[in-house]
Amino acid sequence: MRRVRLLLLGVLVLLASACRVDTTVDIHVEPGGSGTVTVSVVADADAVAALADAPDSLQFDDLIDAGWTIEGPDINANGAMEFSAAKRFEHPDALPGVLAEIVDGDTVREGTAGVELVFTDIALEKSHSFDRIGLAPAKTSYSLTGTVNPNPDLASFIDEFLPTGLNLDTRNELLEERLDGNLIIVRVRLPDSERTETGEQDGEAVVWETEFGVEQRVILDASSTTEDILPRVWAMVALLAFLLLIGIALARLGAAALARIRMPKGRRRRDVRRRQDRAAIRAEEANRPRRRMLRLLVVDVHGVLVRPTDPVEGLLLPLVTAERPDVDPQEVRDLHRQLVLGRMSVEEFWADVGLGPAAEELETKYLSSFRLVPGLHPFLDRMRASRLPVAAVGNQPRAWGDRLRRVAALDDAVASWMVSGEIGSLLPEPALFEATRRTMSVDLFDCFYLSNVPEHLDAAKELGMATGLFVAGNEPSPQTDHTLVRGFEDLLRSRGG
């Protein structure tokens, strides 16, 4: 059995002896650049009869190992033999190598460049083009070019490629057998409609037909272009979406500009943002720890300027009961409360307690009974020298407050004298402190309040004032959260005086 390593020239050399052997090479290129090369050989009955062995004894193992798919050989009713071999290529650059294998079952090796091959300069190119704005379809172009040599050098081919072991007579006999007159047909099928200048159009394929032995080479040229509408559709969709986006953006900008023009001044976003910024700055400043600055000294009239601290129990009740032993003490307290709240006059008070005829004498005796706290005048002089104003607050009617201030010679020493009878509110209510703040135009945070009544100090501290519990002389020191001030001397020492 003869092992056949040859596909085209080898088969022809073995079969052709003035017999008819036609060969067709079909190159089918698929979309994407891959495809199949199919070689079909048809030998007439005379060529088959000239075979030394039966046709089915031909072996194509080497071709199968190289990736070719063999069909046949088959003998038809006329005695002619047909067989074909096919091999795929997955990339355009692989086509020349597959066509080169048609010469020999193995890929043409280096060192055989001197052998004239049938297919030369084969090139399959694929290119893409796409319109930038997507108005034209995407295009893929295919182009196959090359040359077919119908008159190869048989002597070099037999010496190079035919199996070794041939004797000289067999070699010379093969050389005497010419391939002349045998057809070689090349069919090329590219995707979509093909164009050519040298071939014949045959349905979907371009065909070139020539005979072996002809000196003139056949030039292959075939090209086609496929169009894909889908990228164009997506491009149009993207373009419409872009235009829609631009339209929406312009509409919103126009609406915003119109709303801004129509918006009243002060309600614009910039104005609101500025107000918010200013409010944030004020809030930050309000929450920032503030350094206390002493700008006003506020003192309690009863307990700091004069004694006793409780004039009702310490002076007024003893004076009234001495004149009227049958008077109800609680009635005197109630009437005194109405007096210091400014709801009755001094004359009405004395009349209601039954001492109206002696009112002038009793009032003078009452006010003269107050004692100035030791060291008061030197302390007030020192405050005036240091330019620290002193304000007095107390629960008393306006008339008694004015007389007491004149009797104690405190008119020039006290900058403000605010009493409950003028305001209508009693300590420890905050009204007296607020009235003093407005009169002196200071912040309560910058005021220091002296009193020997803890309830008054607690109320002042809640308003933000600094507070001190005033203790004169050898008086006992109660437990307190307020600063303890032992007399005016202690206060002067704390101020460095």
C-alpha positions in Angstrom: 0.0 0.0 0.0 1.3 3.4 -1.0 1.5 6.1 1.8 0.5 9.5 0.2 2.1 12.5 2.0 1.3 14.8 -0.9 -2.0 16.7 -1.4 -1.9 18.5 -4.7 1.3 18.2 -6.8 2.1 14.8 -5.3 -1.3 13.3 -6.2 -1.1 14.8 -9.7 2.4 13.4 -10.2 1.2 10.0 -9.1 -2.0 10.0 -11.2 -1.2 12.0 -14.3 0.0 10.0 -17.2 -1.7 11.6 -20.1 -4.8 11.2 -18.1 -7.3 13.8 -16.9 -6.9 15.0 -13.3 -8.7 18.2 -12.3 -8.0 20.0 -9.0 -10.2 22.6 -7.2 -9.0 24.7 -4.3 -12.0 26.3 -2.4 -11.1 29.1 0.0 -14.2 30.0 2.1 -13.7 33.0 4.4 -16.3 33.4 7.1 -17.3 36.6 9.0 -14.6 37.4 11.5 -11.7 36.2 9.3 -11.7 32.5 10.0 -12.6 29.9 7.3 -11.9 26.6 5.6 -9.6 25.5 2.7 -11.0 22.5 0.7 -9.0 20.8 -2.0 -11.0 18.5 -4.3 -9.3 16.1 -6.8 -11.2 14.4 -9.7 -9.2 11.8 -11.7 -10.8 10.1 -14.7 -11.0 6.3 -15.2 -7.8 6.2 -17.2 -5.9 7.8 -14.3 -7.4 5.3 -11.8 -6.5 2.4 -14.1 -2.9 3.6 -14.2 -2.5 3.3 -10.4 -0.3 0.4 -9.4 -2.5 -0.3 -6.3 -6.2 -0.1 -5.7 -7.5 3.5 -4.9 -8.6 2.4 -1.5 -5.0 1.5 -0.6 -4.0 5.1 -0.6 -3.2 6.3 2.9 -3.5 9.9 4.2 -2.4 9.4 7.8 0.2 12.2 7.6 -2.5 14.6 6.2 -4.9 13.7 9.0 -2.1 14.2 11.6 -1.6 17.7 10.1 -5.3 18.6 10.8 -6.8 17.9 7.4 -10.1 16.1 7.1 -10.2 13.5 4.3 -13.3 12.4 2.4 -12.8 9.5 -0.1 -11.3 8.3 -2.3 -14.6 7.2 -4.0 -15.1 5.6 -7.4 -18.2 6.6 -9.3 -20.1 4.7 -11.9 -17.8 5.9 -14.7 -14.8 4.6 -12.9 -13.5 8.1 -12.0 -12.1 8.7 -8.6 -13.0 11.7 -6.3 -11.5 12.7 -3.0 -11.2 15.9 -1.0 -9.2 17.3 2.0 -10.3 20.2 4.1 -8.7 22.2 6.9 -9.9 25.2 8.9 -7.9 28.4 9.7 -9.0 30.6 12.7 -7.3 33.8 11.7 -6.6 35.6 8.4 -2.8 35.3 9.0 -3.1 31.5 9.1 -4.4 31.2 5.5 -1.0 31.3 3.8 0.3 28.5 5.9 -2.6 26.3 5.2 -2.2 26.9 1.4 1.5 26.1 1.7 0.6 22.7 3.2 -1.1 21.9 -0.2 2.4 21.3 -1.6 3.3 18.8 1.2 1.3 17.2 4.0 3.6 18.9 6.5 4.0 22.7 6.7 6.7 23.8 4.2 10.0 23.7 6.1 12.9 26.1 6.1 15.5 25.2 3.5 12.9 24.5 0.8 12.7 28.1 -0.4 14.2 27.0 -3.8 11.2 24.9 -4.6 8.7 26.9 -6.7 5.3 26.6 -5.0 1.8 26.7 -6.5 0.5 29.5 -4.2 2.7 32.5 -3.5 2.3 35.9 -1.8 -1.1 34.9 -0.4 -2.5 37.5 2.0 -6.0 37.8 3.7 -6.7 41.1 5.3 -9.6 42.2 7.4 -10.3 45.8 8.5 -13.0 47.7 10.3 -14.4 51.2 9.8 -16.9 53.0 11.9 -18.4 56.5 11.4 -17.4 58.8 14.3 -20.9 60.1 14.8 -22.6 56.9 14.0 -24.6 58.1 11.0 -23.2 55.4 8.7 -23.2 51.7 9.3 -20.1 49.9 10.7 -18.2 48.3 7.9 -15.8 45.2 7.8 -13.7 44.9 4.7 -12.1 41.6 3.5 -9.3 41.4 0.8 -7.6 38.3 -0.5 -4.6 38.6 -2.9 -1.9 36.3 -4.1 -0.5 34.4 -7.1 -1.1 30.9 -8.6 1.9 29.3 -10.4 0.5 26.7 -12.8 4.0 25.6 -14.0 5.9 24.5 -10.9 9.4 23.0 -11.0 8.6 19.3 -10.9 12.2 18.0 -10.8 12.9 20.0 -7.6 9.6 19.1 -6.2 10.1 15.3 -6.7 13.6 15.5 -5.3 12.5 17.5 -2.3 9.1 16.2 -1.3 8.5 12.7 -2.7 9.2 9.8 -0.4 12.7 8.5 -0.4 13.4 5.1 -1.9 12.4 5.9 -5.5 14.7 4.4 -8.0 16.1 6.4 -10.9 13.8 4.8 -13.5 10.7 5.6 -11.4 12.0 9.3 -11.0 12.6 9.7 -14.7 9.3 8.1 -15.5 7.5 10.6 -13.3 9.3 13.5 -14.9 8.3 12.3 -18.4 4.7 12.4 -17.3 3.5 16.0 -17.8 0.8 17.8 -15.9 -0.1 19.8 -19.0 -3.8 20.0 -19.7 -4.9 19.2 -16.2 -7.1 22.0 -14.7 -6.5 23.8 -11.5 -9.5 25.8 -10.2 -9.4 28.3 -7.4 -12.7 29.4 -5.8 -12.8 32.2 -3.2 -15.9 33.0 -1.1 -15.8 36.1 1.1 -18.5 37.4 3.3 -21.2 39.3 1.4 -20.9 40.4 -2.2 -17.4 40.0 -3.7 -15.6 42.2 -6.2 -12.7 41.2 -8.5 -10.9 42.4 -11.5 -9.2 39.1 -12.6 -11.7 36.4 -11.7 -15.1 35.3 -12.9 -18.2 35.7 -10.7 -19.9 32.4 -10.0 -22.8 32.9 -7.7 -21.3 33.8 -4.3 -17.8 32.9 -5.3 -15.0 34.3 -7.5 -13.4 31.7 -9.7 -10.0 31.5 -11.5 -9.4 28.6 -13.8 -6.1 27.7 -15.5 -4.2 24.6 -16.8 -1.0 23.2 -15.4 2.0 23.9 -17.6 0.8 27.4 -18.6 3.6 29.9 -18.2 1.4 32.8 -17.3 0.7 33.1 -13.6 -2.8 33.8 -12.3 -3.3 36.9 -10.1 -5.8 36.4 -7.3 -7.8 39.4 -6.2 -11.1 39.4 -4.3 -12.6 41.8 -1.9 -15.9 42.4 -0.1 -17.4 44.7 2.5 -20.1 43.8 5.0 -22.2 46.4 6.8 -23.6 46.0 10.4 -26.6 48.3 11.2 -26.6 47.4 14.9 -23.7 49.7 15.9 -25.4 52.5 13.9 -28.7 51.9 15.8 -26.8 52.0 19.1 -24.9 55.1 18.0 -28.2 56.8 17.1 -29.7 55.8 20.4 -26.7 57.2 22.2 -26.8 60.4 20.2 -30.6 60.9 20.9 -30.0 60.2 24.6 -27.2 62.7 24.6 -29.4 65.3 22.9 -32.2 64.6 25.3 -29.8 65.0 28.2 -28.6 68.3 26.9 -32.2 69.4 26.4 -33.1 68.5 30.0 -30.1 70.2 31.3 -30.8 73.4 29.3 -34.5 73.3 30.5 -33.5 73.0 34.1 -30.9 75.7 33.8 -33.5 78.0 32.1 -36.1 77.2 34.8 -33.5 77.9 37.5 -32.5 81.2 35.9 -36.2 82.2 35.5 -36.9 81.3 39.1 -33.9 83.2 40.3 -35.0 86.3 38.4 -38.5 86.1 39.8 -37.4 85.3 43.3 -37.7 88.3 45.7 -34.5 89.8 47.0 -33.5 88.3 50.2 -34.9 84.8 49.4 -32.3 83.9 46.9 -30.1 81.0 47.7 -27.1 83.2 48.0 -28.9 85.6 50.4 -30.2 82.6 52.5 -26.7 81.1 52.6 -25.2 84.4 53.8 -27.8 84.7 56.5 -27.1 81.1 57.5 -23.4 81.8 57.6 -23.9 84.9 59.8 -26.1 83.0 62.1 -23.6 80.2 62.3 -20.9 82.8 63.2 -23.1 84.3 65.9 -23.9 80.9 67.3 -20.2 80.0 67.3 -19.4 83.3 69.1 -22.2 82.7 71.6 -21.0 79.2 72.4 -17.3 80.3 72.6 -16.0 80.5 76.2 -16.1 84.1 77.2 -13.7 85.9 79.5 -15.5 87.7 82.3 -14.8 91.4 82.7 -15.9 93.1 85.9 -17.8 96.3 84.8 -20.3 96.7 87.6 -20.5 95.9 91.3 -24.1 95.2 92.4 -24.8 95.2 96.2 -27.8 94.4 98.3 -29.0 97.4 100.3 -30.0 95.4 103.3 -27.1 93.3 104.5 -24.2 94.9 102.5 -24.8 98.7 102.8 -26.9 98.8 106.0 -28.0 96.4 108.7 -30.2 94.7 109.8 -30.6 92.4 106.8 -34.3 91.8 107.6 -35.7 95.3 108.4 -39.2 94.0 109.0 -38.4 91.6 111.8 -35.4 93.6 113.0 -36.7 97.2 113.1 -40.3 97.7 111.8 -42.2 95.2 113.9 -40.6 96.1 117.2 -41.2 99.8 116.5 -44.9 99.3 115.6 -45.7 96.9 118.4 -44.1 99.4 120.9 -46.6 102.0 119.8 -49.5 99.5 119.4 -49.1 96.4 121.4 -52.5 95.0 120.2 -51.5 95.1 116.5 -51.4 91.8 114.5 -47.8 91.1 113.4 -48.9 89.2 110.3 -51.1 92.1 109.3 -48.0 94.4 109.5 -46.0 92.0 107.4 -48.7 91.9 104.7 -49.0 95.6 104.6 -45.2 96.0 104.4 -45.2 93.6 101.4 -47.8 95.8 99.6 -45.7 98.8 100.5 -42.4 97.5 99.1 -44.2 96.3 95.9 -45.4 99.9 95.4 -49.0 99.1 95.7 -49.6 101.6 98.5 -47.9 104.8 99.7 -46.0 105.3 102.9 -48.9 107.4 104.3 -51.4 104.7 103.6 -49.2 102.1 105.3 -48.9 104.1 108.5 -52.6 104.8 108.5 -53.5 101.1 108.0 -51.4 100.1 111.0 -53.2 102.8 113.1 -50.2 105.2 113.5 -51.1 107.9 111.0 -50.8 110.9 113.3 -47.3 109.9 114.3 -46.2 108.8 110.9 -43.4 111.4 110.3 -41.9 110.9 113.7 -42.0 107.0 113.5 -40.6 107.1 109.9 -37.6 109.2 111.0 -37.0 107.0 114.0 -37.2 103.9 111.8 -34.7 105.0 109.1 -32.3 106.4 111.7 -32.1 103.0 113.2 -30.2 101.4 110.2 -26.5 101.0 110.8 -23.9 101.4 108.0 -21.7 98.3 107.6 -18.2 99.2 108.9 -15.8 100.3 106.2 -18.6 101.1 103.7 -17.5 104.7 102.8 -13.8 104.0 102.4 -14.7 101.0 100.2 -17.0 103.1 98.0 -14.3 105.8 97.7 -11.9 103.2 96.6 -14.4 101.9 94.0 -14.9 105.4 92.7 -11.1 105.9 92.4 -10.8 102.7 90.5 -13.7 103.8 88.2 -15.8 100.7 89.0 -19.4 101.8 89.4 -21.5 100.4 92.3 -25.3 99.8 92.0 -27.7 99.0 94.9 -30.8 96.8 94.8 -33.2 96.3 97.6 -36.8 95.5 98.8 -38.1 98.9 100.0 -40.4 101.6 98.9 -39.0 104.4 96.7 -39.5 107.1 99.4 -37.7 105.2 102.1 -34.9 104.4 99.7 -34.3 108.0 98.8 -34.3 109.1 102.5 -32.0 106.3 103.5 -29.6 107.2 100.7 -29.5 110.9 101.8 -29.2 110.0 105.5 -26.3 107.6 104.8 -24.6 110.2 102.4 -24.6 107.7 99.6 -25.9 109.9 96.7 -22.6 110.4 95.0 -21.1 107.0 95.9 -23.8 104.8 94.4 -24.4 105.0 90.6 -27.8 103.3 90.6 -30.3 102.7 93.4 -33.0 100.3 92.2 -35.7 99.4 94.7 -38.7 97.1 94.5 -41.3 99.8 95.1 -40.2 101.4 91.8 -40.1 98.2 89.8 -43.0 96.3 91.4 -41.0 93.1 91.9 -39.2 91.7 95.0 -35.9 90.0 95.3 -34.9 87.3 94.4 -37.0 87.8 91.3 -34.8 88.9 88.3 -36.7 92.1 87.6 -34.4 94.3 89.8 -31.3 92.8 88.1 -32.7 93.4 84.6 -33.7 96.9 85.4 -30.2 97.6 86.8 -28.6 96.1 83.6 -30.7 98.3 81.4 -30.0 101.4 83.4 -26.2 100.8 83.5 -26.0 99.4 80.0 -23.9 96.4 81.0 -24.2 92.6 80.5 -25.1 90.7 83.6 -22.2 88.4 82.8 -19.8 91.3 83.6 -21.5 92.1 86.9 -20.5 90.9 90.4 -23.3 90.7 93.0 -22.8 90.9 96.8 -25.5 89.8 99.2 -25.7 87.9 102.5 -29.0 86.2 101.4 -28.3 82.9 99.6 -31.7 82.9 97.8 -30.8 86.3 96.2 -27.4 85.0 95.2 -28.8 81.8 93.6 -31.2 83.9 91.4 -28.3 86.2 90.3 -26.1 83.2 89.4 -28.8 81.8 87.2 -28.8 85.1 85.3 -25.0 84.7 84.7 -23.7 87.1 87.3 -20.7 86.4 89.4 -21.8 86.1 93.0 -20.3 86.6 96.5 -21.7 85.8 99.9 -21.0 88.9 102.1 -20.1 88.2 105.7 -19.2 91.2 107.9 -17.0 91.1 111.0 -17.1 87.9 113.1 -20.3 86.6 111.6 -20.3 82.8 111.1 -19.6 81.5 107.6 -22.4 79.4 106.3 -21.9 76.5 103.8 -22.3 77.9 100.3 -21.3 77.5 96.7 -20.8 81.2 96.2 -17.6 83.0 96.7 -17.2 83.9 100.4 -16.4 87.6 100.9 -15.4 88.6 104.5 -16.0 92.3 104.6 -14.9 95.1 102.3 -11.3 94.6 103.1 -11.4 91.0 101.7 -13.0 92.3 98.5 -10.3 95.0 98.1 -7.5 92.4 98.6 -9.0 90.2 95.9 -8.9 93.2 93.5 -5.3 93.9 94.4 -6.2 97.1 96.3 
